[in-house]
Amino acid sequence: MIMVKAFVSSRVGNIIIGTLIFLLMFICAKSVLWRHENRPHFSRLRNSGSNNPPPILVFWHEHLFCFGIVLPPGCAALQSPHADGLILDIPTRFYGVSPVWGSSNRQALSSLRALARETKRGKICVITPDGPRGPARMLSAGPVSLAQLTGASIIPVAWSTGRMWRARSWDRLRIPKPFTRGLIKWGDPIILARTKNKQELEAQRLLVETRLYSLTQQCDSDMGHSKT
């Protein structure tokens, strides 16, 4: 058991396990017949000028397995330095996503500054706001803080498939079953007013959380799942 843990935490172990996870993600996701709903025109969003920076994409941690299908190319993603985040480093890079190491909960300020720099470079930043360890579907302050810092809008996104497995992890990770139908539902951009008032910031956090939760429920309902 000690040798297994040492292998998993080693760089070689991360590369091998990460590559296997990427192959599994890629094969499963590519076998699904996906349909997009309300997908933004990302190239237009990127080139909309300095007054309108690229948006922030948010989706729950449970949707990570198919993030490569969801994300447009050239994104920057906040990635946890925990063991699961290190293993996902390989799939992240294979999908062309630039990892920004940090957490929206711990060392939040340095993580936000790093994401803000990526926004200035014209990259769409991605946050799983209930990661890395939950509670599931409870939005951290990270996306709202980044929006306040950069002026970027926030776009919630969710996916669901007709048939899928759910892991017994804290986030109940979704894994699509091969050769099923899939839906990727994009929410309307959420534009937040600039403020430093704590009550207003909390109201904004709840707004984004509610929109993302509702979008996830709608997506699952459209794919025939009553409650998730």
Secondary structure, DSSP 4 states (H G I P E B T S, - for coil): -HHHHHHHHSHHHHHHHHHHHHHHHHHHHHTSEEEEES---HHHHHTS-TTSPPPEEE--GGGGGGHHHHSPSS-EEEE-SSHHHHHTHHHHHHTTPEEEE--SSSSHHHHHHHHHHHHHTTPPEEE-TTTTT--TT---SHHHHHHHHH---EEEEEEEESSEEE-SSTT--EEEPTT-EEEEEEPPPBPPPP---HHHHHHHHHHHHHHHHHHHHHHHHHTT-S--
